[in-house]
Amino acid sequence: MRSIKNVENYLLNPQSTILNPVFLNPQSTIHDPASLQRVRWRCRRGLLELDILLARFVEVHYAALTAREREIFEQFLDMADNPLWDLISGRTDTLPEEQNALLIKIKSV
């Protein structure tokens, strides 16, 4: 398991695609790098597991999400850490279909 220091280095590394606004899917509809940075900042959580998972999700999938999926992702980010982790870990599974579809993408990272 990675130490917190290693995770911080990974998240803050300028060579990392996580903080590199140039790294966007060519089909991306993100036109504002500042909004992408805001989402990345909101993915920094109190639970290390969420930090890692959400940062990887944004790096891999966020640029390809539809506007509706981004709204749903924002709703997930509005949740407190423990209820969000319960959804991701499968302890809670009462979600509407479109939220569940995005949750499956998040879990695939």
C-alpha positions in Angstrom: 0.0 0.0 0.0 1.2 3.5 -0.8 2.1 5.8 1.9 0.4 9.2 2.2 3.7 10.9 1.1 3.8 8.8 -2.1 0.1 9.6 -2.9 0.8 13.3 -2.3 3.8 13.1 -4.7 1.6 11.4 -7.3 -1.1 14.0 -7.0 1.2 17.0 -7.0 3.7 15.8 -9.6 3.8 18.3 -12.5 4.5 15.4 -14.9 1.3 13.6 -13.7 -1.6 13.7 -16.0 -3.8 14.5 -13.0 -2.7 18.1 -12.7 -1.7 18.6 -16.3 -4.4 20.6 -18.0 -3.0 19.7 -21.4 -3.9 16.1 -20.8 -7.5 16.0 -22.1 -9.3 13.6 -24.4 -9.3 15.0 -27.9 -13.1 14.5 -27.9 -13.4 16.4 -24.6 -16.0 19.0 -24.2 -14.1 20.7 -21.4 -13.2 24.1 -22.6 -12.3 25.6 -19.3 -9.1 24.3 -17.6 -10.1 26.2 -14.5 -13.3 24.1 -14.1 -11.3 20.9 -14.5 -8.9 22.1 -11.8 -11.9 22.9 -9.6 -13.2 19.3 -10.0 -9.7 17.9 -9.3 -9.6 20.0 -6.1 -13.0 18.8 -5.0 -11.8 15.2 -5.4 -9.4 15.7 -2.6 -11.1 14.1 0.3 -10.6 13.2 3.9 -10.4 9.5 3.1 -7.2 8.5 1.3 -9.1 5.8 -0.6 -11.4 8.4 -2.1 -8.5 10.7 -2.9 -6.9 8.0 -5.0 -10.0 6.6 -6.6 -11.5 10.0 -7.6 -8.2 11.4 -8.8 -7.7 8.4 -11.1 -11.3 8.6 -12.3 -10.9 12.2 -13.3 -7.6 11.5 -15.0 -9.0 8.6 -17.0 -12.8 9.3 -17.6 -13.8 12.8 -16.7 -13.0 14.4 -20.1 -15.2 11.9 -21.9 -18.2 12.4 -19.6 -21.4 13.9 -20.9 -22.8 17.1 -19.3 -25.4 15.1 -17.4 -22.7 12.6 -16.2 -20.7 15.6 -15.0 -23.7 16.9 -13.1 -24.1 13.5 -11.4 -20.4 13.4 -10.6 -20.8 16.8 -8.9 -23.7 15.4 -6.9 -21.4 12.6 -5.7 -18.7 15.2 -4.8 -21.3 17.1 -2.7 -21.7 14.0 -0.5 -19.9 13.5 2.7 -16.9 11.1 2.6 -18.4 8.2 4.4 -21.7 8.0 2.5 -19.8 8.4 -0.7 -17.4 5.6 0.2 -20.4 3.4 1.2 -21.8 3.8 -2.3 -18.5 3.1 -4.0 -17.7 0.1 -1.8 -21.1 -1.4 -2.3 -22.4 -1.0 1.2 -25.3 1.1 -0.1 -26.9 0.5 -3.4 -30.1 2.5 -3.6 -29.5 4.8 -6.6 -31.4 5.9 -9.7 -30.2 4.2 -12.9 -28.2 7.0 -14.3 -26.3 7.5 -11.0 -25.7 3.8 -10.9 -24.2 3.8 -14.4 -21.7 6.5 -13.4 -20.9 4.7 -10.2 -20.0 1.6 -12.2 -17.5 3.8 -14.2 -16.0 5.1 -11.0 -15.6 1.6 -9.6 -13.9 0.5 -12.8 -10.9 2.6 -12.2 
